[in-house]
Amino acid sequence: MQILRMRNSNNKGGLSEGEKLIGSFNCSLSSQIISRGTLLITSKKIEFDSSLFSKVQIIIPIIDIISIKKKTSIGIDNSIEVKTEKVTYLFTSFLSRDYCFSLLKNQIDKVKEEAKAENNNDENEENVDENSPEQKYLGKKRFKAKQITKRT
């Protein structure tokens, strides 16, 4: 079952702090009712916003996307399937599907790589023995650096 959120006048999506707009594409969302709208690709999410006949807003965090595929719809190569753990979305009627797919794929790869690096950093910090000789030495170095900066 698709989760569609009705847009209200107070919630118009928008970019959060530090979020960048990567691309904007006119397309349709193919579901029980075809909705014509705009697909926004940002540094953190993709957002479909339709305001024509059915006011629909779908926000998909990029980190939640499992896969994307180019699809053929009604014999025309102009669709992109976006799959999350719970829902599969089909966006159709792109004028520049390949360009949109490329931007989306690059952003997904970038976000997943950043998340992987962040997880590795968290694991490395958890595995540090604060009582090890190396950490005691590094701690002394940090303490001396703090003292020097306070004097100047």
C-alpha positions as CSV (number, residue, x, y, z in Angstrom):
1,M,0.0,0.0,0.0
2,Q,1.4,3.4,-1.0
3,I,1.7,6.1,1.6
4,L,0.5,9.3,0.1
5,R,0.4,12.4,2.2
6,M,-2.1,15.1,1.4
7,R,-0.4,18.5,1.3
8,N,-1.9,21.2,3.5
9,S,-1.2,24.9,3.2
10,N,1.3,24.9,6.1
11,N,3.5,22.1,4.8
12,K,5.0,22.9,1.4
13,G,8.0,20.7,1.7
14,G,11.0,22.8,1.1
15,L,14.7,22.4,1.8
16,S,16.0,21.8,5.3
17,E,19.2,23.5,6.5
18,G,22.2,22.2,4.6
19,E,20.1,20.6,2.0
20,K,20.8,21.3,-1.7
21,L,18.5,21.0,-4.7
22,I,20.1,18.7,-7.3
23,G,17.4,18.6,-10.0
24,S,13.8,19.3,-10.8
25,F,11.8,17.2,-13.3
26,N,8.2,17.3,-14.6
27,C,6.8,13.8,-14.5
28,S,3.8,11.7,-13.5
29,L,3.3,9.3,-10.6
30,S,1.7,6.1,-11.8
31,S,-0.5,4.6,-9.2
32,Q,-4.2,4.0,-9.0
33,I,-4.6,7.6,-10.1
34,I,-2.0,9.1,-12.4
35,S,-0.8,12.4,-10.8
36,R,1.1,14.9,-12.9
37,G,3.7,16.9,-10.9
38,T,7.3,17.7,-10.2
39,L,10.0,15.4,-8.9
40,L,12.7,17.2,-6.9
41,I,16.0,15.5,-6.2
42,T,17.8,17.0,-3.2
43,S,20.9,16.1,-1.3
44,K,18.8,14.2,1.3
45,K,15.5,13.1,-0.3
46,I,13.4,12.9,-3.4
47,E,10.0,14.6,-3.3
48,F,7.1,14.3,-5.7
49,D,4.6,17.2,-5.5
50,S,1.4,17.3,-7.5
51,S,-1.0,20.1,-7.3
52,L,-3.1,19.6,-10.4
53,F,-6.1,17.3,-10.0
54,S,-5.1,15.4,-6.9
55,K,-2.9,17.2,-4.4
56,V,-0.3,14.6,-3.5
57,Q,3.1,15.0,-1.9
58,I,5.5,12.1,-1.5
59,I,8.8,12.4,0.4
60,I,11.3,9.6,0.1
61,P,14.6,9.9,2.1
62,I,17.4,8.9,-0.2
63,I,18.9,6.6,2.5
64,D,15.6,4.6,2.4
65,I,15.9,3.8,-1.4
66,I,16.9,0.2,-2.0
67,S,17.0,0.3,-5.8
68,I,16.1,2.4,-8.9
69,K,15.5,1.0,-12.4
70,K,14.8,2.4,-15.8
71,K,11.4,1.1,-17.0
72,T,9.3,1.0,-20.1
73,S,5.8,2.3,-19.8
74,I,3.3,1.8,-22.7
75,G,6.1,0.9,-25.0
76,I,8.1,4.1,-24.3
77,D,11.3,4.2,-22.4
78,N,10.4,7.1,-20.0
79,S,9.9,5.7,-16.5
80,I,11.9,5.3,-13.4
81,E,11.0,2.8,-10.7
82,V,12.1,3.7,-7.1
83,K,11.9,0.9,-4.6
84,T,12.0,1.3,-0.8
85,E,11.6,-1.5,1.7
86,K,7.8,-1.0,1.9
87,V,6.8,0.7,-1.3
88,T,7.6,0.8,-5.0
89,Y,7.0,4.0,-6.9
90,L,6.8,4.4,-10.7
91,F,7.5,7.8,-12.0
92,T,6.7,8.2,-15.7
93,S,6.4,10.7,-18.6
94,F,9.9,12.2,-18.2
95,L,11.2,14.4,-21.0
96,S,14.8,13.6,-19.9
97,R,14.5,10.3,-18.0
98,D,18.2,9.3,-18.5
99,Y,19.5,12.6,-17.1
100,C,17.1,12.3,-14.1
101,F,18.1,8.7,-13.5
102,S,21.8,9.6,-13.6
103,L,21.4,12.4,-11.1
104,L,19.4,10.2,-8.8
105,K,21.8,7.3,-9.0
106,N,24.8,9.5,-8.3
107,Q,23.0,11.1,-5.3
108,I,22.0,7.7,-3.9
109,D,25.5,6.4,-4.2
110,K,26.9,9.5,-2.5
111,V,24.5,9.3,0.4
112,K,25.0,5.6,0.9
113,E,28.8,6.1,0.8
114,E,28.6,8.9,3.4
115,A,26.4,6.8,5.7
116,K,28.8,3.9,5.4
117,A,31.8,6.1,6.2
118,E,29.9,7.6,9.2
119,N,29.1,4.1,10.5
120,N,32.7,3.0,10.1
121,N,33.8,6.1,12.1
122,D,31.3,5.3,14.8
123,E,32.5,1.7,15.1
124,N,36.2,2.9,15.2
125,E,35.4,5.3,18.1
126,E,33.6,2.5,20.0
127,N,36.6,0.2,19.7
128,V,39.1,2.7,21.1
129,D,40.5,1.7,24.5
130,E,40.9,4.9,26.4
131,N,43.4,3.3,28.8
132,S,45.7,2.1,26.0
133,P,49.2,3.7,26.0
134,E,48.5,5.3,22.6
135,Q,45.3,7.0,23.8
136,K,47.1,8.2,27.0
137,Y,49.8,9.7,24.8
138,L,47.3,11.3,22.4
139,G,45.3,12.6,25.4
140,K,48.5,14.3,26.8
141,K,49.1,15.8,23.3
142,R,45.5,17.2,23.2
143,F,45.9,18.6,26.7
144,K,49.1,20.4,25.8
145,A,47.5,21.8,22.6
146,K,44.6,23.2,24.6
147,Q,47.0,24.8,27.1
148,I,49.0,26.5,24.3
149,T,45.8,27.8,22.7
150,K,44.6,29.3,26.0
151,R,47.9,31.2,26.6
152,T,47.8,33.0,23.3
